[in-house]
Amino acid sequence: MNLKPWKLTLLAALSVSGSAALAQTSGAQKAIEMERYSEARAALLRQGQSNETSFELGRLYQLRGMPDSAAYYFNRVTLNSKDAFTQVAAGRAALAQGKTAEAEIQFDNAVKSSKGKDQKVYTMIAQAYAESDIKDINKALTYVSAGEKLGKGKDDPALMIARGDLYLKTEQGGGEAMNSYERATLADPNNVQAYVRKGQLNMRARTYNEAKTNFDKAISIDPNYAPAYNALAETYYFAGRYDDALAQFQKYSSLAEKSSDTDAKYASFLYLTKKYPEALVEVDKVLAKDPNNLTMNRLRAYSLYETGKNDEALAAMQKYMQLASAGNKVITEDNVYYGKMLIKGGKTTEGAAIIKKAIDADPKKASELQNELAQAYLAAKDYPNAIATLKTRMAATKGGELTDKVYLGRAYELNGQYAQADSLYGLVLAERPTYVPGYQMRARANANIDKDSKQGLAKPYYEKYIEVAGSSADAAKYKSGLVEANKYLGYYYYQKGDKATSLPYWQQALALDPNDQQAKTAIADITKPKTAAKAPVKRK
């Protein structure tokens, strides 16, 4: 599946974000792992202030992408030069603020305080790096290696998960990450988190069956582990199984905590699975509580456009663009959608200029964006510009894809250039003879060339359409096309005076659509009794 980059970004926002839990998992730590952040926060605050509580609150905010709050809570841990735990907290506060050199000093102090003999300290430091935004993992891996040596051949699952998470920060680290998660499951066959991580790596490699196996394993160990359902939903999405994807995400939503974050995830997934009206309901829930939520404002504009509410979409898009511009968050696809909305609203020149500007700004996406521009022209019934854009796209891609030929043929047809349309449809069918709609397209183009059907130019194509569509496993979805084909052939033979050959075609059309008035009229005319000639009256 060729996903647009912004959709990948949106999916990434839905992904499991918890990291390796500490060796001793408290209720609050488990809630963090399960992405029940509000529940975890409430539980931690009920415990009253302590070093342990402040540390976990710091982790919670780190995982939620709120580094300033994370640093605040890590700094509330009272620093003790003889206590490695407090020194790790100080190091995490520094990492949250991007102060890597200061963090290393604190982590090295933590190792010294434990005399380098406590594997748990190395695990905590590895987790600190894994859960931070730091991309350079070299220093972190030295702590991992030291921790591994203390295991004396026996792996610590939490350390291995942290090791895998660290390697995921690098472009080529997938192999070492998978190796790490494998080691975690060998050390602890019931480690749900490790199976989820393995599955996510399978997804990256597009080995969806293996991903599903790992997520199913995680769910078999803990049927209430919400992140596994989230990840399984993504697997189905990438595999193009949208209904299954949505069903799994709904399971995730039923187990995840009820919050604006969960509603936002659900709205995003509904949008990605093209359930646009349903997505709008969830988007509006989030915006009622958080009216400036950037992603939800974006999805609201996009979804309104996809449901055909262009005026509302344009107003929503303009509000979103103001918010996004203020934070320098406008992406290429925003300009494409905005351009399409303007074109559909009649502001063709302005809309096209915005999309063309997006193409110039992102040459790598030129081919994809030219297709978007062509579709916008088609939607606005500006066929000459649609034709010109598609021809440019096809020239740049050495003849274009099959869909380009279909769209260009359609644009020619809608512009009254039927011979050119027929030529394109001929190329489509030569490339893919099993493309059923292609025969109907070619038949229509020829029917328009031969307006009175006297030459029967469309006849061979409608006959072929009946043959391939009628024998298709999905024949039911071609019902309207089969009605059209039978009516054309019925009329062709009728106007040639061959009513006997004409009648079965009209009868088949009526069988497919019992309410078709043309078929009823034609059958009645063909089958009506012949009026007997009256004898001449003799004059007296």
C-alpha positions as CSV (number, residue, x, y, z in Angstrom):
1,M,0.0,0.0,0.0
2,N,1.4,3.4,-1.0
3,L,0.5,5.7,1.9
4,K,0.9,9.4,1.8
5,P,3.5,10.6,4.2
6,W,1.0,12.6,6.3
7,K,-1.1,9.6,6.7
8,L,1.9,7.7,8.0
9,T,2.5,10.5,10.4
10,L,-1.1,10.3,11.5
11,L,-0.8,6.6,12.1
12,A,2.4,7.1,14.0
13,A,0.5,9.4,16.3
14,L,-1.9,6.5,17.0
15,S,0.9,4.0,17.7
16,V,1.8,2.4,21.0
17,S,3.9,4.9,22.8
18,G,4.6,3.2,26.2
19,S,8.1,2.1,26.9
20,A,9.7,-0.7,28.9
21,A,8.3,-0.9,32.4
22,L,10.6,-1.1,35.4
23,A,11.3,-4.5,36.8
24,Q,8.9,-3.9,39.7
25,T,5.7,-2.7,38.0
26,S,3.3,-0.8,40.2
27,G,-0.4,-0.1,39.4
28,A,0.5,3.4,38.2
29,Q,3.3,2.1,36.0
30,K,1.0,-0.5,34.5
31,A,-1.5,2.2,33.8
32,I,1.2,4.2,32.0
33,E,2.1,1.2,29.9
34,M,-1.6,0.7,29.0
35,E,-1.7,4.3,27.9
36,R,-4.2,5.1,30.7
37,Y,-2.4,8.4,31.5
38,S,-5.2,10.2,33.3
39,E,-5.8,7.1,35.5
40,A,-2.1,6.8,36.2
41,R,-1.8,10.5,37.0
42,A,-4.8,10.4,39.4
43,A,-3.4,7.3,41.1
44,L,0.1,8.8,41.5
45,L,-1.3,12.1,42.9
46,R,-3.4,10.1,45.5
47,Q,-0.2,8.6,46.8
48,G,1.1,11.9,47.9
49,Q,4.5,13.4,47.2
50,S,7.5,11.1,47.2
51,N,10.5,10.5,45.1
52,E,8.9,7.5,43.5
53,T,5.7,9.3,42.7
54,S,7.5,12.3,41.2
55,F,9.7,10.0,39.1
56,E,6.7,8.2,37.6
57,L,4.9,11.5,37.0
58,G,8.0,12.6,35.1
59,R,7.9,9.5,33.0
60,L,4.2,10.0,32.3
61,Y,4.7,13.5,31.0
62,Q,7.7,12.4,29.0
63,L,5.7,9.7,27.2
64,R,2.9,12.3,26.5
65,G,5.4,14.5,24.8
66,M,5.4,17.2,27.5
67,P,9.1,17.6,28.3
68,D,8.8,20.7,30.5
69,S,6.3,19.0,32.8
70,A,8.5,15.9,32.7
71,A,11.6,17.9,33.8
72,Y,9.6,19.6,36.5
73,Y,8.6,16.3,38.2
74,F,12.0,14.6,37.7
75,N,13.5,17.7,39.5
76,R,11.1,17.2,42.4
77,V,13.0,14.0,43.2
78,T,15.3,15.0,46.1
79,L,18.9,14.5,44.8
80,N,21.0,12.3,47.0
81,S,24.7,11.8,46.0
82,K,24.6,8.3,47.4
83,D,21.3,7.2,45.9
84,A,21.5,6.0,42.2
85,F,17.7,6.3,41.8
86,T,17.7,10.0,42.5
87,Q,20.7,10.6,40.2
88,V,18.9,8.8,37.4
89,A,15.9,11.2,38.0
90,A,18.3,14.2,37.7
91,G,19.7,12.8,34.5
92,R,16.2,12.3,33.1
93,A,15.3,15.9,33.9
94,A,18.4,17.0,32.0
95,L,17.5,14.8,29.0
96,A,14.0,16.2,28.9
97,Q,15.5,19.7,28.6
98,G,18.0,18.5,25.9
99,K,21.0,18.9,28.2
100,T,22.8,15.7,27.2
101,A,26.2,16.4,28.7
102,E,24.6,17.2,32.1
103,A,22.5,14.0,31.9
104,E,25.6,11.9,31.3
105,I,27.3,13.3,34.4
106,Q,24.2,12.3,36.5
107,F,24.0,8.8,34.9
108,D,27.7,8.2,35.5
109,N,27.2,9.3,39.1
110,A,24.4,6.8,39.4
111,V,26.6,4.0,38.2
112,K,29.3,5.0,40.6
113,S,26.9,5.1,43.5
114,S,25.8,1.6,42.8
115,K,29.5,0.6,42.2
116,G,28.5,-0.5,38.7
117,K,27.0,-3.7,40.1
118,D,23.3,-3.0,40.0
119,Q,21.7,-4.1,36.6
120,K,18.5,-2.3,37.5
121,V,20.4,1.1,37.4
122,Y,21.6,0.4,33.9
123,T,18.1,-0.6,32.9
124,M,16.7,2.7,34.3
125,I,19.3,4.7,32.4
126,A,18.6,2.8,29.1
127,Q,14.9,3.5,29.6
128,A,15.7,7.2,30.2
129,Y,17.4,7.5,26.8
130,A,14.7,5.3,25.1
131,E,11.9,7.4,26.4
132,S,13.6,10.7,25.5
133,D,13.8,12.6,22.2
134,I,17.6,12.1,22.0
135,K,18.5,10.5,18.7
136,D,22.2,9.7,19.3
137,I,22.1,6.3,21.0
138,N,25.9,5.6,21.2
139,K,26.3,6.7,24.9
140,A,23.0,4.9,25.8
141,L,24.3,1.6,24.3
142,T,27.4,1.7,26.6
143,Y,25.1,1.5,29.6
144,V,23.1,-1.3,27.9
145,S,26.3,-3.3,27.3
146,A,27.4,-2.8,30.9
147,G,24.0,-4.0,32.1
148,E,24.0,-7.0,29.9
149,K,27.4,-8.1,31.3
150,L,25.9,-8.1,34.8
151,G,23.3,-10.5,33.7
152,K,25.9,-13.2,33.2
153,G,24.1,-14.7,30.1
154,K,20.6,-14.1,31.5
155,D,18.8,-11.3,29.8
156,D,16.7,-8.8,31.7
157,P,13.4,-8.3,29.7
158,A,13.1,-4.6,30.6
159,L,16.7,-3.9,29.6
160,M,16.2,-5.8,26.3
161,I,13.0,-3.8,25.5
162,A,14.8,-0.6,26.2
163,R,17.7,-1.8,24.0
164,G,15.2,-2.5,21.1
165,D,13.6,0.9,21.6
166,L,17.0,2.6,21.4
167,Y,17.8,0.8,18.1
168,L,14.5,2.0,16.7
169,K,15.8,5.5,16.9
170,T,18.2,4.7,14.1
171,E,17.4,4.1,10.4
172,Q,19.1,0.8,10.1
173,G,18.4,-0.5,13.6
174,G,15.5,-2.8,12.8
175,G,17.5,-6.0,13.0
176,E,19.0,-5.3,16.3
177,A,15.7,-4.1,17.7
178,M,14.0,-7.3,16.7
179,N,16.8,-9.3,18.2
180,S,16.4,-7.4,21.4
181,Y,12.6,-8.0,21.6
182,E,13.2,-11.7,20.8
183,R,15.6,-11.9,23.7
184,A,13.0,-10.3,25.9
185,T,10.3,-12.9,25.0
186,L,12.8,-15.7,25.6
187,A,13.6,-14.3,29.0
188,D,9.9,-13.8,29.8
189,P,7.6,-15.7,27.5
190,N,4.6,-13.7,28.9
191,N,6.0,-10.3,28.2
192,V,3.1,-8.7,26.4
193,Q,5.0,-5.5,25.6
194,A,7.8,-7.4,23.8
195,Y,5.3,-9.1,21.5
196,V,3.7,-5.8,20.6
197,R,7.1,-4.4,19.8
198,K,7.9,-7.3,17.6
199,G,4.6,-6.9,15.8
200,Q,5.3,-3.2,15.2
201,L,8.6,-4.1,13.6
202,N,6.8,-6.7,11.4
203,M,4.5,-3.9,10.3
204,R,7.5,-1.7,9.3
205,A,8.8,-4.6,7.2
206,R,5.3,-5.1,5.8
207,T,5.2,-8.7,6.9
208,Y,1.6,-8.4,8.1
209,N,0.9,-12.0,8.9
210,E,3.9,-12.1,11.3
211,A,2.7,-8.8,12.8
212,K,-0.8,-10.3,13.4
213,T,0.7,-13.4,15.0
214,N,2.6,-11.3,17.5
215,F,-0.3,-9.1,18.3
216,D,-2.6,-12.1,18.7
217,K,0.0,-13.6,21.1
218,A,0.0,-10.4,23.2
219,I,-3.8,-10.5,23.4
220,S,-3.8,-14.2,24.3
221,I,-1.5,-13.3,27.3
222,D,-3.5,-10.3,28.3
223,P,-6.9,-9.8,26.6
224,N,-7.3,-6.4,28.2
225,Y,-4.0,-5.0,26.8
226,A,-5.4,-2.1,24.9
227,P,-2.2,-1.1,22.9
228,A,-2.2,-4.5,21.3
229,Y,-5.6,-3.9,19.7
230,N,-4.4,-0.5,18.6
231,A,-1.4,-2.0,16.8
232,L,-3.5,-4.9,15.3
233,A,-5.9,-2.2,13.9
234,E,-2.9,-0.5,12.2
235,T,-1.8,-3.9,10.8
236,Y,-5.2,-4.4,9.1
237,Y,-5.1,-0.8,7.9
238,F,-1.8,-1.2,6.2
239,A,-3.0,-4.5,4.7
240,G,-6.0,-2.7,3.2
241,R,-8.5,-4.5,5.4
242,Y,-10.3,-1.4,6.6
243,D,-13.4,-3.0,8.2
244,D,-11.2,-5.3,10.2
245,A,-9.0,-2.4,11.1
246,L,-11.9,-0.4,12.4
247,A,-13.3,-3.3,14.4
248,Q,-10.0,-3.8,16.2
249,F,-9.6,0.0,16.9
250,Q,-13.1,-0.1,18.4
251,K,-11.9,-2.8,20.8
252,Y,-9.0,-0.6,21.6
253,S,-11.3,2.3,22.3
254,S,-13.5,0.2,24.6
255,L,-10.4,-0.7,26.7
256,A,-8.6,2.6,26.6
257,E,-9.4,5.4,29.0
258,K,-12.1,7.8,28.1
259,S,-10.4,11.0,27.2
260,S,-10.0,13.6,24.5
261,D,-6.8,11.8,23.4
262,T,-8.8,8.5,22.9
263,D,-11.5,10.4,21.0
264,A,-8.9,12.1,18.8
265,K,-7.3,8.7,18.0
266,Y,-10.7,7.2,17.1
267,A,-11.5,10.2,14.9
268,S,-8.2,9.8,13.1
269,F,-8.8,6.2,12.5
270,L,-12.3,6.7,11.3
271,Y,-10.9,9.3,8.8
272,L,-8.1,6.9,7.7
273,T,-10.7,4.2,7.0
274,K,-12.8,6.6,5.0
275,K,-15.7,6.8,7.5
276,Y,-15.9,10.5,7.1
277,P,-19.3,11.3,8.6
278,E,-18.5,9.2,11.6
279,A,-15.0,10.8,11.9
280,L,-16.7,14.2,12.0
281,V,-18.8,13.2,15.0
282,E,-15.7,12.2,17.0
283,V,-13.7,15.3,15.7
284,D,-16.5,17.6,17.0
285,K,-16.4,15.9,20.4
286,V,-12.7,16.7,20.8
287,L,-13.1,20.3,19.4
288,A,-15.9,21.0,21.9
289,K,-13.3,20.5,24.7
290,D,-10.2,21.6,22.8
291,P,-11.2,24.0,20.0
292,N,-7.6,24.7,18.9
293,N,-6.6,21.1,18.5
294,L,-4.5,21.3,15.3
295,T,-5.0,17.7,14.1
296,M,-8.7,17.7,14.7
297,N,-9.2,21.0,12.9
298,R,-7.3,19.6,10.0
299,L,-9.4,16.4,9.9
300,R,-12.6,18.4,10.2
301,A,-11.8,20.4,7.1
302,Y,-10.6,17.3,5.2
303,S,-13.6,15.2,6.2
304,L,-16.1,18.0,5.3
305,Y,-14.5,18.1,1.8
306,E,-14.7,14.3,1.5
307,T,-18.5,14.4,2.4
308,G,-19.2,17.0,-0.3
309,K,-19.8,19.9,2.1
310,N,-17.4,22.2,0.3
311,D,-18.5,25.5,1.7
312,E,-18.2,24.3,5.2
313,A,-14.9,22.6,4.4
314,L,-13.5,25.9,3.0
315,A,-14.5,27.7,6.2
316,A,-13.0,25.0,8.4
317,M,-9.9,24.9,6.3
318,Q,-9.4,28.7,6.6
319,K,-9.6,28.4,10.4
320,Y,-7.2,25.5,10.4
321,M,-4.7,27.3,8.2
322,Q,-4.7,30.3,10.6
323,L,-3.9,27.9,13.5
324,A,-1.3,25.9,11.5
325,S,0.4,29.0,10.1
326,A,0.8,30.5,13.5
327,G,2.8,27.5,14.6
328,N,4.5,26.9,11.2
329,K,2.7,23.6,11.0
330,V,1.2,23.8,7.5
331,I,2.1,20.6,5.5
332,T,2.0,20.0,1.7
333,E,-1.3,18.1,1.8
334,D,-3.0,21.1,3.6
335,N,-2.3,23.3,0.6
336,V,-3.5,20.5,-1.8
337,Y,-6.8,20.2,0.1
338,Y,-7.2,23.9,0.3
339,G,-6.5,24.2,-3.5
340,K,-9.1,21.5,-4.3
341,M,-11.7,23.3,-2.1
342,L,-11.1,26.6,-3.9
343,I,-11.3,24.9,-7.3
344,K,-14.5,23.1,-6.4
345,G,-15.9,26.4,-5.1
346,G,-15.3,28.1,-8.4
347,K,-12.0,29.8,-7.6
348,T,-10.2,27.7,-10.1
349,T,-7.2,30.0,-10.8
350,E,-6.6,30.7,-7.1
351,G,-6.9,27.0,-6.1
352,A,-4.7,25.7,-8.9
353,A,-2.0,28.3,-8.0
354,I,-1.9,27.0,-4.5
355,I,-1.5,23.4,-5.6
356,K,1.1,24.4,-8.2
357,K,3.0,26.2,-5.5
358,A,2.9,23.0,-3.4
359,I,4.3,21.1,-6.4
360,D,7.1,23.6,-6.8
361,A,7.9,23.4,-3.1
362,D,8.0,19.6,-3.0
363,P,9.3,18.3,-6.4
364,K,9.5,14.8,-5.0
365,K,5.7,14.7,-4.8
366,A,5.2,16.4,-8.1
367,S,3.7,13.3,-9.8
368,E,1.3,12.6,-6.9
369,L,0.3,16.3,-6.6
370,Q,-0.3,16.7,-10.3
371,N,-2.8,13.8,-10.0
372,E,-4.5,15.7,-7.1
373,L,-4.6,18.9,-9.3
374,A,-6.1,16.9,-12.2
375,Q,-8.8,15.5,-9.9
376,A,-9.6,18.9,-8.7
377,Y,-10.0,20.2,-12.3
378,L,-12.3,17.2,-13.1
379,A,-14.4,17.9,-10.0
380,A,-14.7,21.5,-11.2
381,K,-15.6,20.4,-14.7
382,D,-12.6,22.2,-16.1
383,Y,-11.8,19.4,-18.5
384,P,-9.2,21.2,-20.7
385,N,-7.0,21.9,-17.7
386,A,-7.5,18.4,-16.4
387,I,-6.3,17.0,-19.7
388,A,-3.3,19.3,-19.8
389,T,-2.3,18.3,-16.2
390,L,-2.7,14.6,-16.8
391,K,-0.7,14.7,-20.0
392,T,2.1,16.5,-18.1
393,R,2.0,13.9,-15.4
394,M,2.1,11.0,-17.9
395,A,5.0,12.5,-19.8
396,A,7.0,12.8,-16.6
397,T,6.3,9.2,-15.6
398,K,7.0,7.7,-19.1
399,G,3.5,7.0,-20.2
400,G,1.8,7.1,-16.8
401,E,0.0,4.4,-14.8
402,L,-3.2,2.6,-15.8
403,T,-5.3,5.0,-13.6
404,D,-3.8,8.0,-15.5
405,K,-5.0,6.6,-18.8
406,V,-8.4,6.0,-17.3
407,Y,-8.6,9.5,-16.0
408,L,-7.3,11.1,-19.2
409,G,-9.8,9.1,-21.2
410,R,-12.6,10.2,-19.0
411,A,-11.5,13.8,-19.2
412,Y,-11.4,13.6,-23.0
413,E,-14.9,12.0,-23.0
414,L,-16.3,14.7,-20.7
415,N,-14.8,17.3,-23.0
416,G,-16.5,15.8,-26.0
417,Q,-13.3,14.4,-27.5
418,Y,-14.6,10.9,-28.0
419,A,-12.1,9.6,-30.5
420,Q,-9.2,10.5,-28.1
421,A,-11.1,8.9,-25.2
422,D,-11.6,5.7,-27.2
423,S,-7.9,5.6,-28.0
424,L,-7.0,5.8,-24.3
425,Y,-9.6,3.2,-23.3
426,G,-8.1,0.9,-26.0
427,L,-4.7,1.3,-24.3
428,V,-6.2,0.5,-20.9
429,L,-7.8,-2.7,-22.2
430,A,-4.7,-3.8,-24.0
431,E,-2.7,-3.4,-20.8
432,R,-5.4,-5.1,-18.6
433,P,-8.0,-7.2,-20.6
434,T,-9.7,-8.2,-17.3
435,Y,-10.6,-4.6,-16.4
436,V,-14.4,-4.9,-16.7
437,P,-15.3,-1.2,-16.6
438,G,-12.9,-0.5,-19.5
439,Y,-15.3,-2.2,-22.0
440,Q,-18.2,0.0,-20.8
441,M,-16.0,3.1,-21.1
442,R,-15.0,2.2,-24.7
443,A,-18.6,1.4,-25.6
444,R,-19.8,4.8,-24.3
445,A,-17.1,6.6,-26.2
446,N,-18.0,4.9,-29.5
447,A,-21.7,5.4,-28.8
448,N,-21.1,9.1,-28.6
449,I,-19.1,9.0,-31.9
450,D,-22.0,7.0,-33.5
451,K,-24.9,9.1,-32.2
452,D,-27.8,7.3,-34.0
453,S,-26.2,3.9,-33.5
454,K,-26.6,3.1,-37.2
455,Q,-23.0,2.0,-37.6
456,G,-23.0,0.0,-34.3
457,L,-19.6,1.2,-33.3
458,A,-20.3,0.5,-29.6
459,K,-21.8,-2.9,-30.4
460,P,-18.7,-5.1,-30.0
461,Y,-17.7,-3.4,-26.8
462,Y,-21.1,-3.7,-25.2
463,E,-21.2,-7.4,-26.2
464,K,-17.8,-7.9,-24.6
465,Y,-18.9,-6.1,-21.5
466,I,-21.9,-8.4,-21.1
467,E,-19.6,-11.4,-21.5
468,V,-17.0,-10.3,-18.9
469,A,-19.3,-8.6,-16.5
470,G,-21.9,-11.3,-16.6
471,S,-19.4,-14.0,-15.8
472,S,-17.6,-12.0,-13.1
473,A,-17.8,-13.2,-9.5
474,D,-18.9,-9.6,-8.7
475,A,-21.6,-9.5,-11.5
476,A,-24.1,-7.9,-9.1
477,K,-22.0,-4.7,-8.8
478,Y,-22.1,-4.3,-12.7
479,K,-25.9,-4.4,-12.7
480,S,-26.5,-0.9,-14.0
481,G,-23.8,-1.4,-16.7
482,L,-25.4,-4.6,-17.8
483,V,-28.8,-2.8,-18.1
484,E,-27.1,-0.1,-20.2
485,A,-25.4,-2.6,-22.5
486,N,-28.6,-4.7,-23.1
487,K,-30.6,-1.6,-23.8
488,Y,-28.1,-0.4,-26.3
489,L,-28.0,-3.7,-28.2
490,G,-31.8,-3.9,-28.0
491,Y,-32.1,-0.5,-29.6
492,Y,-29.4,-1.2,-32.2
493,Y,-31.3,-4.3,-33.5
494,Y,-34.7,-2.6,-33.2
495,Q,-33.7,0.4,-35.4
496,K,-32.3,-2.1,-37.9
497,G,-35.7,-3.7,-38.1
498,D,-34.6,-7.0,-36.4
499,K,-37.1,-7.1,-33.6
500,A,-36.7,-10.8,-33.0
501,T,-33.0,-10.3,-32.1
502,S,-33.8,-7.0,-30.3
503,L,-36.4,-8.5,-27.9
504,P,-34.2,-10.7,-25.7
505,Y,-31.9,-7.8,-24.9
506,W,-34.8,-5.6,-23.7
507,Q,-36.2,-8.5,-21.7
508,Q,-32.8,-9.0,-20.0
509,A,-32.6,-5.3,-19.2
510,L,-36.1,-5.5,-17.6
511,A,-35.1,-8.6,-15.6
512,L,-32.1,-6.7,-14.2
513,D,-34.2,-3.6,-13.5
514,P,-38.0,-4.3,-13.3
515,N,-38.7,-0.5,-13.1
516,D,-36.9,0.4,-16.3
517,Q,-39.6,2.3,-18.3
518,Q,-37.7,2.2,-21.6
519,A,-37.4,-1.6,-21.5
520,K,-41.1,-1.9,-20.7
521,T,-42.1,0.4,-23.6
522,A,-39.8,-1.4,-26.1
523,I,-41.1,-4.9,-25.1
524,A,-44.7,-3.7,-25.3
525,D,-44.1,-2.3,-28.8
526,I,-42.3,-5.4,-30.1
527,T,-44.8,-7.8,-28.7
528,K,-48.0,-6.0,-29.5
529,P,-50.4,-8.0,-31.8
530,K,-50.4,-6.9,-35.4
531,T,-53.5,-5.1,-36.4
532,A,-55.4,-7.1,-39.2
533,A,-55.8,-5.2,-42.4
534,K,-59.4,-4.0,-43.0
535,A,-61.2,-5.3,-46.2
536,P,-61.8,-2.5,-48.7
537,V,-65.3,-1.1,-48.7
538,K,-67.1,-1.6,-51.9
539,R,-68.7,1.5,-53.4
540,K,-72.3,1.0,-54.5
